[in-house]
């Protein structure tokens, strides 16, 4: 597990933070949290759906296989399944549209070369 603690920012009153990346053989789970900080637009579901996410590693698109979560309108957390798993040392770029009418939140992080 690679801790990220990367705050992507606020869109439509929803703050989104990337918590960690769990790398497996062939896939990875990107874990996140979403907190209502004065929402101006309701969510269509508890977490942004798979089609709302774009993830790139070293400039190459990763397949966003699924996005699932739990919680309520005030707080939710979940994970985004990525295929393939990004390599150690990769530069990760994540963009997510929290609500359909909001601009995407974007964050970048370089993964450690040795995830141990």
N, C-alpha and C positions, 0 to 999 in steps of 0.2 A: 504494500500500500504506500502510495506517495501522497503525503499531506500537501494540499494546495493553499487553502485559506486565501482564495483570490476573490475579492469582492468585485463583481461586474458592474455594480451600480444600481440605480433605481429607474424603473420605467412604470409609468401610470400608477405610482405609489406602491410598487412591489420591489423590494430589495432582493437581489439574487447573489448568492455566494457559492463559489465552487469549493467544496470541502476536501475532496481527495480523488485520486485515481487509483483504482485497483486493477492491475494488469494481470491477465491470465494468458494461457496458451491460445492465441488466436483472437482474443477479444479483450475489452477493458470496460469497466464500469466507472463512469464519471459521476461522483456523488455531489449533490447540491442541496442547498436550502433556500427557501423563498419566504420572506416575511412581509406582511402588510404593514407599510409605514405611512398610511394615509391614502389608500387606493382610490384612484379616480375612475378606474375602469374595472369591472368585474372580470374574474377569470372564467373562461369557458369550462375549465376543469381544474383540479387541484394543482397540477404541474403542467408546464408547457409541453405540448405533445411532440412526438419525434420529429414531425415536419417543421417545427419551430426552431430546431437546433441545426447549426452548421459547425462542424469541427474539422480542423485541418492540422496535420502534423507535418512540419517541414515543407509547407506549401501544398501538400497533397490532401485531398478530401478523404476523410474517414467516413465509412457508412454508419449512419445513425440508425441502428437496428430497432431500438425501442426506447421509450421514456416512460417510466412508471414512478409512482409516488404515493404518499399517504399524508394525511393531515386535513386541514379545513381551510376556510377562506382567510384566516389570520396567519397561519403558518403551515408550510408543507415542506417535506424533504423527499428526495427520491434519487434515482439513478438513471443515467443515459447509457445504454449499451452501445459500444463502439466496436467496429470491425474494420481493419485489424487493430490489434493493440499497438499504440505508438511505441517506438523504440526508445530505450533509455537515451537521454540527452536530446530528444526531439524538442523542437520549438512548437508548442501547442497553441492554436488560436481557436477560441470558442466564441460563437455568436449565437444569441438566443433572442427570439421575439417573445417576450413574456405574455403580452396580450396582442390580439390581431391588429389593433390600432396603434401600437407603440413601435418606436424605432428599436432595432435590435441592440442589446447590450453586448459589448465585445470585450474580451480579455485575452491577454497573451501571457504565457509562462513557459520557461524552459525547464523541462523535466531533468532531474538529476541524472548524471551519466551512469551512476551506480545506485540503483534504487534500494539497496540493502539497508 
